């Protein structure tokens, strides 16, 4: 019903605007009217070009000043710094080129506006000019592409060097589950066809595989700082995407196959909570939540920063809430937490 009323109102508004336009046209019958722009029209259009140029520069400066605080804090992974550097260099080049080209575009649009008696000079071609505007973008883009490929190759160098921690991220609508390899740091075989809820086998582990008996299944991801982590990712149902923004990490989770990503966390959760940018964000968020609490709105409890695993693919109606808490801690804290967890074998034994 609401949609119908909205559509009706929009139609009536359109009709009203159309009628007002016709009335305005009738009121201008006695005035001079021509479809050919004269010098005055071109001059005003030139001024409007400059006004629009000022507007786009102004809105750009305003956006940087107003919304820079919305950007992520410094990267919390070993590869994140290079990733951010590539992004900022790309931004700088784009902003520089945009500033110069838009200024020239609008300036020449005004300078060479149509004037009575002026005839445009026609160039069939200009080899030097065409070479310049072709070779400069080629060099710049080739440099960015090669740098990007080099960075991507380094990030995606997933190997078993440095004794990495092996963790599986299992995606399903609309939650995440993590699985650790246990004491042997080897994940047992698994398949969605082996899922047995009655036996608490929610990830479909092969109970005949001895490597899976000490696997640990959890709903909160703990990572030791300074240790490389190799992630193996699966999806039970649809396409998901494991996105860990603070670590500059993202990889699709595809049904029927295992995808991989690897990074080394470099900043603990406690250390990141002391980051000035994070402190400011928490302060602003809690000020807003305090206002909501005063209005009696739900979900207004004070917020504390935590790393988070999100889904970055629209996977259904509750996609927005598909997330998992990530805790980065010292090796000692991680080992203590791991010792408190229950293995898959122990979990199944309690069901029998």
BALOBA-1460 file (C-alpha; in Angstrom, 3 decimals):
// residues 352
<rec num="1" residu="x" x="0.000" y="0.000" z="0.000"/>
<rec num="2" residu="x" x="2.820" y="2.379" z="0.898"/>
<rec num="3" residu="x" x="4.538" y="1.689" z="-2.421"/>
<rec num="4" residu="x" x="1.313" y="2.405" z="-4.335"/>
<rec num="5" residu="x" x="0.790" y="5.711" z="-2.525"/>
<rec num="6" residu="x" x="4.415" y="6.700" z="-3.136"/>
<rec num="7" residu="x" x="4.103" y="5.901" z="-6.841"/>
<rec num="8" residu="x" x="0.854" y="7.878" z="-7.075"/>
<rec num="9" residu="x" x="2.419" y="10.929" z="-5.421"/>
<rec num="10" residu="x" x="5.415" y="10.787" z="-7.765"/>
<rec num="11" residu="x" x="3.117" y="10.617" z="-10.810"/>
<rec num="12" residu="x" x="1.101" y="13.606" z="-9.593"/>
<rec num="13" residu="x" x="4.265" y="15.603" z="-8.927"/>
<rec num="14" residu="x" x="5.521" y="14.808" z="-12.436"/>
<rec num="15" residu="x" x="2.228" y="15.941" z="-13.945"/>
<rec num="16" residu="x" x="2.331" y="19.163" z="-11.909"/>
<rec num="17" residu="x" x="5.864" y="19.934" z="-13.070"/>
<rec num="18" residu="x" x="4.868" y="19.232" z="-16.681"/>
<rec num="19" residu="x" x="1.874" y="21.598" z="-16.415"/>
<rec num="20" residu="x" x="4.023" y="24.333" z="-14.853"/>
<rec num="21" residu="x" x="6.490" y="23.956" z="-17.726"/>
<rec num="22" residu="x" x="3.725" y="24.403" z="-20.297"/>
<rec num="23" residu="x" x="2.440" y="27.506" z="-18.459"/>
<rec num="24" residu="x" x="5.961" y="28.968" z="-18.455"/>
<rec num="25" residu="x" x="6.298" y="28.330" z="-22.206"/>
<rec num="26" residu="x" x="2.976" y="30.096" z="-22.880"/>
<rec num="27" residu="x" x="4.071" y="33.098" z="-20.808"/>
<rec num="28" residu="x" x="7.198" y="33.458" z="-22.973"/>
<rec num="29" residu="x" x="5.431" y="33.567" z="-26.366"/>
<rec num="30" residu="x" x="5.972" y="37.298" z="-26.841"/>
<rec num="31" residu="x" x="9.651" y="37.155" z="-25.907"/>
<rec num="32" residu="x" x="12.427" y="36.480" z="-28.367"/>
<rec num="33" residu="x" x="12.943" y="32.746" z="-28.645"/>
<rec num="34" residu="x" x="15.508" y="30.841" z="-30.672"/>
<rec num="35" residu="x" x="17.106" y="27.424" z="-30.532"/>
<rec num="36" residu="x" x="20.510" y="28.891" z="-31.457"/>
<rec num="37" residu="x" x="22.718" y="29.984" z="-28.561"/>
<rec num="38" residu="x" x="23.963" y="33.556" z="-28.796"/>
<rec num="39" residu="x" x="27.047" y="35.152" z="-27.240"/>
<rec num="40" residu="x" x="25.207" y="35.908" z="-24.014"/>
<rec num="41" residu="x" x="24.103" y="32.286" z="-23.663"/>
<rec num="42" residu="x" x="27.637" y="31.034" z="-24.243"/>
<rec num="43" residu="x" x="29.080" y="33.502" z="-21.749"/>
<rec num="44" residu="x" x="26.656" y="32.408" z="-19.044"/>
<rec num="45" residu="x" x="27.370" y="28.764" z="-19.798"/>
<rec num="46" residu="x" x="31.083" y="29.490" z="-19.449"/>
<rec num="47" residu="x" x="30.478" y="31.060" z="-16.032"/>
<rec num="48" residu="x" x="28.403" y="28.039" z="-15.050"/>
<rec num="49" residu="x" x="31.316" y="25.807" z="-16.021"/>
<rec num="50" residu="x" x="33.554" y="27.677" z="-13.578"/>
<rec num="51" residu="x" x="30.867" y="27.494" z="-10.903"/>
<rec num="52" residu="x" x="30.605" y="23.727" z="-11.373"/>
<rec num="53" residu="x" x="34.403" y="23.411" z="-11.258"/>
<rec num="54" residu="x" x="34.454" y="25.230" z="-7.923"/>
<rec num="55" residu="x" x="31.637" y="22.985" z="-6.717"/>
<rec num="56" residu="x" x="33.403" y="19.693" z="-7.520"/>
<rec num="57" residu="x" x="36.652" y="20.912" z="-5.961"/>
<rec num="58" residu="x" x="34.759" y="22.178" z="-2.932"/>
<rec num="59" residu="x" x="32.816" y="18.947" z="-2.433"/>
<rec num="60" residu="x" x="36.061" y="16.981" z="-2.765"/>
<rec num="61" residu="x" x="37.853" y="19.068" z="-0.138"/>
<rec num="62" residu="x" x="34.787" y="18.917" z="2.108"/>
<rec num="63" residu="x" x="34.618" y="15.115" z="1.804"/>
<rec num="64" residu="x" x="38.276" y="14.722" z="2.749"/>
<rec num="65" residu="x" x="37.904" y="17.067" z="5.718"/>
<rec num="66" residu="x" x="34.570" y="15.674" z="6.906"/>
<rec num="67" residu="x" x="34.864" y="11.949" z="6.275"/>
<rec num="68" residu="x" x="38.557" y="11.089" z="6.556"/>
<rec num="69" residu="x" x="37.823" y="10.028" z="10.117"/>
<rec num="70" residu="x" x="35.708" y="7.202" z="8.673"/>
<rec num="71" residu="x" x="38.766" y="5.524" z="7.138"/>
<rec num="72" residu="x" x="40.251" y="2.407" z="8.664"/>
<rec num="73" residu="x" x="43.135" y="2.793" z="11.117"/>
<rec num="74" residu="x" x="46.617" y="1.570" z="10.286"/>
<rec num="75" residu="x" x="46.811" y="-1.996" z="9.000"/>
<rec num="76" residu="x" x="47.203" y="-4.786" z="11.559"/>
<rec num="77" residu="x" x="48.907" y="-7.294" z="9.268"/>
<rec num="78" residu="x" x="52.419" y="-7.632" z="7.910"/>
<rec num="79" residu="x" x="51.330" y="-7.066" z="4.308"/>
<rec num="80" residu="x" x="48.837" y="-4.293" z="5.133"/>
<rec num="81" residu="x" x="51.359" y="-1.461" z="4.976"/>
<rec num="82" residu="x" x="52.311" y="-2.213" z="1.370"/>
<rec num="83" residu="x" x="48.651" y="-2.654" z="0.479"/>
<rec num="84" residu="x" x="47.801" y="0.763" z="1.931"/>
<rec num="85" residu="x" x="50.774" y="2.388" z="0.231"/>
<rec num="86" residu="x" x="49.631" y="1.112" z="-3.155"/>
<rec num="87" residu="x" x="46.112" y="2.400" z="-2.499"/>
<rec num="88" residu="x" x="47.265" y="5.871" z="-1.408"/>
<rec num="89" residu="x" x="49.650" y="6.246" z="-4.342"/>
<rec num="90" residu="x" x="46.783" y="5.307" z="-6.679"/>
<rec num="91" residu="x" x="44.540" y="7.846" z="-4.949"/>
<rec num="92" residu="x" x="47.210" y="10.560" z="-5.231"/>
<rec num="93" residu="x" x="47.696" y="9.971" z="-8.959"/>
<rec num="94" residu="x" x="43.956" y="9.894" z="-9.620"/>
<rec num="95" residu="x" x="43.383" y="13.072" z="-7.588"/>
<rec num="96" residu="x" x="46.272" y="14.892" z="-9.303"/>
<rec num="97" residu="x" x="45.119" y="13.937" z="-12.794"/>
<rec num="98" residu="x" x="41.506" y="14.735" z="-11.979"/>
<rec num="99" residu="x" x="42.437" y="18.178" z="-10.649"/>
<rec num="100" residu="x" x="44.495" y="19.117" z="-13.704"/>
<rec num="101" residu="x" x="42.211" y="17.669" z="-16.375"/>
<rec num="102" residu="x" x="38.997" y="19.091" z="-14.909"/>
<rec num="103" residu="x" x="40.579" y="22.542" z="-14.558"/>
<rec num="104" residu="x" x="41.724" y="22.483" z="-18.203"/>
<rec num="105" residu="x" x="38.400" y="21.073" z="-19.410"/>
<rec num="106" residu="x" x="36.343" y="23.807" z="-17.768"/>
<rec num="107" residu="x" x="38.813" y="26.592" z="-18.576"/>
<rec num="108" residu="x" x="38.952" y="25.744" z="-22.282"/>
<rec num="109" residu="x" x="35.191" y="25.319" z="-22.316"/>
<rec num="110" residu="x" x="34.974" y="28.977" z="-21.288"/>
<rec num="111" residu="x" x="37.917" y="30.383" z="-23.254"/>
<rec num="112" residu="x" x="36.837" y="28.843" z="-26.549"/>
<rec num="113" residu="x" x="33.117" y="29.354" z="-26.121"/>
<rec num="114" residu="x" x="31.113" y="30.159" z="-29.193"/>
<rec num="115" residu="x" x="31.279" y="33.808" z="-30.291"/>
<rec num="116" residu="x" x="29.818" y="35.533" z="-33.316"/>
<rec num="117" residu="x" x="32.380" y="35.713" z="-36.091"/>
<rec num="118" residu="x" x="34.773" y="33.199" z="-34.501"/>
<rec num="119" residu="x" x="35.617" y="30.092" z="-36.511"/>
<rec num="120" residu="x" x="37.122" y="27.013" z="-34.908"/>
<rec num="121" residu="x" x="40.554" y="25.886" z="-36.122"/>
<rec num="122" residu="x" x="40.398" y="22.324" z="-37.420"/>
<rec num="123" residu="x" x="43.212" y="19.815" z="-36.832"/>
<rec num="124" residu="x" x="43.071" y="16.602" z="-38.824"/>
<rec num="125" residu="x" x="45.695" y="15.060" z="-36.515"/>
<rec num="126" residu="x" x="48.649" y="15.937" z="-34.312"/>
<rec num="127" residu="x" x="51.122" y="13.078" z="-33.902"/>
<rec num="128" residu="x" x="53.109" y="14.703" z="-31.105"/>
<rec num="129" residu="x" x="50.047" y="15.538" z="-29.032"/>
<rec num="130" residu="x" x="48.540" y="12.091" z="-29.542"/>
<rec num="131" residu="x" x="51.845" y="10.459" z="-28.574"/>
<rec num="132" residu="x" x="52.016" y="12.503" z="-25.355"/>
<rec num="133" residu="x" x="48.486" y="11.785" z="-24.181"/>
<rec num="134" residu="x" x="48.901" y="8.111" z="-25.038"/>
<rec num="135" residu="x" x="52.358" y="7.331" z="-23.653"/>
<rec num="136" residu="x" x="51.918" y="9.092" z="-20.284"/>
<rec num="137" residu="x" x="48.823" y="7.056" z="-19.252"/>
<rec num="138" residu="x" x="50.488" y="3.893" z="-20.585"/>
<rec num="139" residu="x" x="53.574" y="4.434" z="-18.422"/>
<rec num="140" residu="x" x="51.594" y="5.375" z="-15.301"/>
<rec num="141" residu="x" x="49.064" y="2.548" z="-15.613"/>
<rec num="142" residu="x" x="51.744" y="-0.012" z="-16.480"/>
<rec num="143" residu="x" x="53.673" y="1.027" z="-13.372"/>
<rec num="144" residu="x" x="50.599" y="0.714" z="-11.156"/>
<rec num="145" residu="x" x="49.624" y="-2.635" z="-12.676"/>
<rec num="146" residu="x" x="53.113" y="-4.113" z="-12.293"/>
<rec num="147" residu="x" x="53.338" y="-2.829" z="-8.719"/>
<rec num="148" residu="x" x="49.888" y="-4.236" z="-7.996"/>
<rec num="149" residu="x" x="50.774" y="-7.631" z="-9.468"/>
<rec num="150" residu="x" x="53.988" y="-7.721" z="-7.443"/>
<rec num="151" residu="x" x="52.096" y="-6.823" z="-4.255"/>
<rec num="152" residu="x" x="49.350" y="-9.361" z="-4.961"/>
<rec num="153" residu="x" x="51.891" y="-12.092" z="-5.690"/>
<rec num="154" residu="x" x="53.617" y="-11.445" z="-2.360"/>
<rec num="155" residu="x" x="50.319" y="-11.402" z="-0.458"/>
<rec num="156" residu="x" x="49.110" y="-14.625" z="-2.092"/>
<rec num="157" residu="x" x="52.348" y="-16.521" z="-1.467"/>
<rec num="158" residu="x" x="50.653" y="-19.124" z="0.719"/>
<rec num="159" residu="x" x="53.174" y="-21.696" z="1.937"/>
<rec num="160" residu="x" x="54.112" y="-23.686" z="5.036"/>
<rec num="161" residu="x" x="57.222" y="-21.677" z="5.851"/>
<rec num="162" residu="x" x="57.600" y="-20.192" z="9.356"/>
<rec num="163" residu="x" x="55.302" y="-22.830" z="10.895"/>
<rec num="164" residu="x" x="51.980" y="-21.125" z="10.053"/>
<rec num="165" residu="x" x="48.842" y="-21.678" z="12.101"/>
<rec num="166" residu="x" x="46.231" y="-23.542" z="10.030"/>
<rec num="167" residu="x" x="42.661" y="-22.306" z="10.447"/>
<rec num="168" residu="x" x="39.518" y="-23.100" z="8.492"/>
<rec num="169" residu="x" x="36.803" y="-20.467" z="8.072"/>
<rec num="170" residu="x" x="33.445" y="-22.070" z="7.355"/>
<rec num="171" residu="x" x="30.707" y="-19.837" z="5.942"/>
<rec num="172" residu="x" x="26.978" y="-20.444" z="5.925"/>
<rec num="173" residu="x" x="23.907" y="-18.268" z="5.954"/>
<rec num="174" residu="x" x="24.345" y="-16.282" z="8.141"/>
<rec num="175" residu="x" x="27.261" y="-17.076" z="10.438"/>
<rec num="176" residu="x" x="30.902" y="-18.069" z="10.551"/>
<rec num="177" residu="x" x="32.570" y="-21.033" z="12.235"/>
<rec num="178" residu="x" x="36.317" y="-21.445" z="12.733"/>
<rec num="179" residu="x" x="38.211" y="-24.727" z="12.932"/>
<rec num="180" residu="x" x="41.759" y="-25.148" z="14.229"/>
<rec num="181" residu="x" x="44.036" y="-28.064" z="13.400"/>
<rec num="182" residu="x" x="44.610" y="-28.892" z="17.081"/>
<rec num="183" residu="x" x="47.932" y="-30.114" z="18.481"/>
<rec num="184" residu="x" x="49.142" y="-31.515" z="15.146"/>
<rec num="185" residu="x" x="48.097" y="-28.285" z="13.330"/>
<rec num="186" residu="x" x="46.569" y="-30.431" z="10.573"/>
<rec num="187" residu="x" x="42.922" y="-30.131" z="9.603"/>
<rec num="188" residu="x" x="40.947" y="-33.329" z="9.156"/>
<rec num="189" residu="x" x="39.070" y="-34.010" z="5.936"/>
<rec num="190" residu="x" x="35.556" y="-32.609" z="5.736"/>
<rec num="191" residu="x" x="32.594" y="-32.460" z="3.385"/>
<rec num="192" residu="x" x="29.139" y="-30.930" z="3.593"/>
<rec num="193" residu="x" x="27.755" y="-34.399" z="2.811"/>
<rec num="194" residu="x" x="29.053" y="-35.616" z="6.180"/>
<rec num="195" residu="x" x="27.257" y="-32.985" z="8.268"/>
<rec num="196" residu="x" x="25.382" y="-34.689" z="11.103"/>
<rec num="197" residu="x" x="23.707" y="-32.270" z="13.488"/>
<rec num="198" residu="x" x="22.645" y="-35.102" z="15.806"/>
<rec num="199" residu="x" x="26.315" y="-35.935" z="16.404"/>
<rec num="200" residu="x" x="27.387" y="-32.277" z="16.672"/>
<rec num="201" residu="x" x="29.291" y="-32.670" z="13.404"/>
<rec num="202" residu="x" x="28.267" y="-29.251" z="12.137"/>
<rec num="203" residu="x" x="31.142" y="-28.899" z="9.661"/>
<rec num="204" residu="x" x="30.978" y="-32.374" z="8.148"/>
<rec num="205" residu="x" x="34.287" y="-33.705" z="9.477"/>
<rec num="206" residu="x" x="35.282" y="-37.192" z="8.419"/>
<rec num="207" residu="x" x="35.225" y="-39.095" z="11.706"/>
<rec num="208" residu="x" x="37.430" y="-41.801" z="10.180"/>
<rec num="209" residu="x" x="40.255" y="-39.318" z="9.581"/>
<rec num="210" residu="x" x="42.596" y="-39.310" z="12.621"/>
<rec num="211" residu="x" x="43.771" y="-35.786" z="11.762"/>
<rec num="212" residu="x" x="40.300" y="-34.467" z="12.595"/>
<rec num="213" residu="x" x="40.000" y="-35.951" z="16.092"/>
<rec num="214" residu="x" x="41.925" y="-33.087" z="17.730"/>
<rec num="215" residu="x" x="40.391" y="-30.338" z="15.583"/>
<rec num="216" residu="x" x="38.825" y="-27.526" z="17.592"/>
<rec num="217" residu="x" x="35.613" y="-25.853" z="16.397"/>
<rec num="218" residu="x" x="34.765" y="-22.406" z="17.772"/>
<rec num="219" residu="x" x="32.590" y="-19.383" z="17.155"/>
<rec num="220" residu="x" x="35.231" y="-16.809" z="18.111"/>
<rec num="221" residu="x" x="38.487" y="-16.490" z="16.206"/>
<rec num="222" residu="x" x="41.683" y="-16.159" z="18.274"/>
<rec num="223" residu="x" x="45.023" y="-15.429" z="16.577"/>
<rec num="224" residu="x" x="48.510" y="-15.168" z="18.101"/>
<rec num="225" residu="x" x="50.281" y="-11.927" z="17.237"/>
<rec num="226" residu="x" x="53.370" y="-12.230" z="15.074"/>
<rec num="227" residu="x" x="52.561" y="-15.740" z="13.799"/>
<rec num="228" residu="x" x="51.615" y="-16.423" z="10.213"/>
<rec num="229" residu="x" x="48.090" y="-17.792" z="9.708"/>
<rec num="230" residu="x" x="47.017" y="-19.834" z="6.679"/>
<rec num="231" residu="x" x="43.254" y="-19.731" z="6.220"/>
<rec num="232" residu="x" x="41.349" y="-22.470" z="4.398"/>
<rec num="233" residu="x" x="37.855" y="-21.278" z="3.480"/>
<rec num="234" residu="x" x="34.697" y="-23.214" z="2.654"/>
<rec num="235" residu="x" x="31.057" y="-22.337" z="2.088"/>
<rec num="236" residu="x" x="28.082" y="-24.564" z="2.851"/>
<rec num="237" residu="x" x="25.462" y="-22.870" z="0.721"/>
<rec num="238" residu="x" x="26.063" y="-19.743" z="-1.387"/>
<rec num="239" residu="x" x="28.943" y="-17.495" z="-2.350"/>
<rec num="240" residu="x" x="30.312" y="-15.641" z="0.684"/>
<rec num="241" residu="x" x="33.415" y="-13.493" z="1.078"/>
<rec num="242" residu="x" x="35.611" y="-13.547" z="4.175"/>
<rec num="243" residu="x" x="36.512" y="-9.901" z="4.779"/>
<rec num="244" residu="x" x="38.805" y="-8.824" z="7.621"/>
<rec num="245" residu="x" x="39.187" y="-5.087" z="6.952"/>
<rec num="246" residu="x" x="41.721" y="-4.248" z="9.666"/>
<rec num="247" residu="x" x="44.062" y="-6.908" z="8.272"/>
<rec num="248" residu="x" x="43.455" y="-5.850" z="4.646"/>
<rec num="249" residu="x" x="42.354" y="-9.397" z="3.882"/>
<rec num="250" residu="x" x="39.510" y="-10.697" z="1.746"/>
<rec num="251" residu="x" x="38.834" y="-13.950" z="-0.077"/>
<rec num="252" residu="x" x="35.678" y="-15.485" z="-1.547"/>
<rec num="253" residu="x" x="34.252" y="-18.622" z="0.036"/>
<rec num="254" residu="x" x="32.926" y="-20.748" z="-2.819"/>
<rec num="255" residu="x" x="30.644" y="-23.788" z="-2.390"/>
<rec num="256" residu="x" x="32.358" y="-26.974" z="-3.497"/>
<rec num="257" residu="x" x="35.940" y="-25.753" z="-3.273"/>
<rec num="258" residu="x" x="38.550" y="-24.562" z="-0.776"/>
<rec num="259" residu="x" x="40.011" y="-21.081" z="-1.159"/>
<rec num="260" residu="x" x="43.019" y="-19.790" z="0.753"/>
<rec num="261" residu="x" x="44.459" y="-16.611" z="2.208"/>
<rec num="262" residu="x" x="47.383" y="-15.937" z="4.507"/>
<rec num="263" residu="x" x="48.571" y="-13.069" z="6.684"/>
<rec num="264" residu="x" x="50.513" y="-12.359" z="9.849"/>
<rec num="265" residu="x" x="48.717" y="-10.245" z="12.499"/>
<rec num="266" residu="x" x="51.032" y="-7.584" z="13.919"/>
<rec num="267" residu="x" x="48.892" y="-5.634" z="16.408"/>
<rec num="268" residu="x" x="47.007" y="-7.176" z="19.314"/>
<rec num="269" residu="x" x="43.431" y="-6.242" z="20.083"/>
<rec num="270" residu="x" x="44.509" y="-4.433" z="23.258"/>
<rec num="271" residu="x" x="47.141" y="-2.446" z="21.371"/>
<rec num="272" residu="x" x="44.681" y="-1.452" z="18.666"/>
<rec num="273" residu="x" x="42.224" y="-0.234" z="21.281"/>
<rec num="274" residu="x" x="44.861" y="2.340" z="22.276"/>
<rec num="275" residu="x" x="45.305" y="3.577" z="18.704"/>
<rec num="276" residu="x" x="44.294" y="7.293" z="18.592"/>
<rec num="277" residu="x" x="42.070" y="6.782" z="15.548"/>
<rec num="278" residu="x" x="40.294" y="3.877" z="17.231"/>
<rec num="279" residu="x" x="39.953" y="5.762" z="20.503"/>
<rec num="280" residu="x" x="38.329" y="8.669" z="18.624"/>
<rec num="281" residu="x" x="35.981" y="6.340" z="16.755"/>
<rec num="282" residu="x" x="34.911" y="4.581" z="19.965"/>
<rec num="283" residu="x" x="34.314" y="7.963" z="21.596"/>
<rec num="284" residu="x" x="32.137" y="9.194" z="18.714"/>
<rec num="285" residu="x" x="30.225" y="5.916" z="18.504"/>
<rec num="286" residu="x" x="29.489" y="5.782" z="22.215"/>
<rec num="287" residu="x" x="28.364" y="9.409" z="22.233"/>
<rec num="288" residu="x" x="25.817" y="8.489" z="19.583"/>
<rec num="289" residu="x" x="24.779" y="5.347" z="21.473"/>
<rec num="290" residu="x" x="24.338" y="7.367" z="24.667"/>
<rec num="291" residu="x" x="21.952" y="9.623" z="22.779"/>
<rec num="292" residu="x" x="20.054" y="6.575" z="21.517"/>
<rec num="293" residu="x" x="19.901" y="5.134" z="25.027"/>
<rec num="294" residu="x" x="18.382" y="8.375" z="26.300"/>
<rec num="295" residu="x" x="15.701" y="8.007" z="23.619"/>
<rec num="296" residu="x" x="15.014" y="4.434" z="24.716"/>
<rec num="297" residu="x" x="16.260" y="2.882" z="21.493"/>
<rec num="298" residu="x" x="17.501" y="-0.754" z="21.530"/>
<rec num="299" residu="x" x="21.117" y="-1.857" z="20.993"/>
<rec num="300" residu="x" x="22.467" y="1.255" z="22.667"/>
<rec num="301" residu="x" x="25.026" y="-0.339" z="24.970"/>
<rec num="302" residu="x" x="28.542" y="1.181" z="24.968"/>
<rec num="303" residu="x" x="30.718" y="-0.230" z="22.191"/>
<rec num="304" residu="x" x="34.249" y="-1.575" z="22.560"/>
<rec num="305" residu="x" x="36.531" y="-2.051" z="19.576"/>
<rec num="306" residu="x" x="37.193" y="-5.582" z="18.333"/>
<rec num="307" residu="x" x="38.598" y="-6.940" z="15.128"/>
<rec num="308" residu="x" x="35.852" y="-8.518" z="13.079"/>
<rec num="309" residu="x" x="35.326" y="-11.002" z="10.264"/>
<rec num="310" residu="x" x="32.552" y="-9.894" z="7.914"/>
<rec num="311" residu="x" x="30.855" y="-11.276" z="4.835"/>
<rec num="312" residu="x" x="31.462" y="-8.985" z="1.855"/>
<rec num="313" residu="x" x="29.067" y="-10.684" z="-0.556"/>
<rec num="314" residu="x" x="25.316" y="-10.063" z="-0.461"/>
<rec num="315" residu="x" x="24.355" y="-13.594" z="0.569"/>
<rec num="316" residu="x" x="20.766" y="-13.090" z="1.769"/>
<rec num="317" residu="x" x="18.471" y="-11.085" z="3.999"/>
<rec num="318" residu="x" x="20.709" y="-11.284" z="7.103"/>
<rec num="319" residu="x" x="23.973" y="-10.684" z="5.220"/>
<rec num="320" residu="x" x="24.551" y="-7.427" z="7.124"/>
<rec num="321" residu="x" x="24.777" y="-9.309" z="10.425"/>
<rec num="322" residu="x" x="27.081" y="-12.139" z="9.311"/>
<rec num="323" residu="x" x="30.176" y="-11.506" z="11.375"/>
<rec num="324" residu="x" x="32.598" y="-13.087" z="13.826"/>
<rec num="325" residu="x" x="34.701" y="-11.524" z="16.546"/>
<rec num="326" residu="x" x="38.480" y="-11.773" z="16.115"/>
<rec num="327" residu="x" x="40.864" y="-11.521" z="19.060"/>
<rec num="328" residu="x" x="44.573" y="-11.021" z="18.420"/>
<rec num="329" residu="x" x="46.611" y="-11.773" z="21.528"/>
<rec num="330" residu="x" x="50.036" y="-12.818" z="22.709"/>
<rec num="331" residu="x" x="51.268" y="-16.371" z="22.136"/>
<rec num="332" residu="x" x="50.861" y="-17.126" z="25.862"/>
<rec num="333" residu="x" x="47.268" y="-15.874" z="25.936"/>
<rec num="334" residu="x" x="46.472" y="-17.793" z="22.776"/>
<rec num="335" residu="x" x="47.904" y="-21.053" z="24.153"/>
<rec num="336" residu="x" x="45.942" y="-20.607" z="27.378"/>
<rec num="337" residu="x" x="42.711" y="-20.067" z="25.451"/>
<rec num="338" residu="x" x="43.410" y="-23.034" z="23.174"/>
<rec num="339" residu="x" x="43.989" y="-25.318" z="26.187"/>
<rec num="340" residu="x" x="40.483" y="-24.473" z="27.412"/>
<rec num="341" residu="x" x="38.777" y="-25.592" z="24.188"/>
<rec num="342" residu="x" x="37.139" y="-28.945" z="23.501"/>
<rec num="343" residu="x" x="38.342" y="-31.122" z="20.622"/>
<rec num="344" residu="x" x="36.032" y="-32.603" z="18.009"/>
<rec num="345" residu="x" x="36.600" y="-36.094" z="19.409"/>
<rec num="346" residu="x" x="35.630" y="-34.988" z="22.908"/>
<rec num="347" residu="x" x="32.524" y="-33.204" z="21.598"/>
<rec num="348" residu="x" x="31.322" y="-36.276" z="19.694"/>
<rec num="349" residu="x" x="32.014" y="-38.498" z="22.726"/>
<rec num="350" residu="x" x="29.655" y="-36.425" z="24.870"/>
<rec num="351" residu="x" x="26.828" y="-36.986" z="22.359"/>
<rec num="352" residu="x" x="27.154" y="-40.777" z="22.263"/>
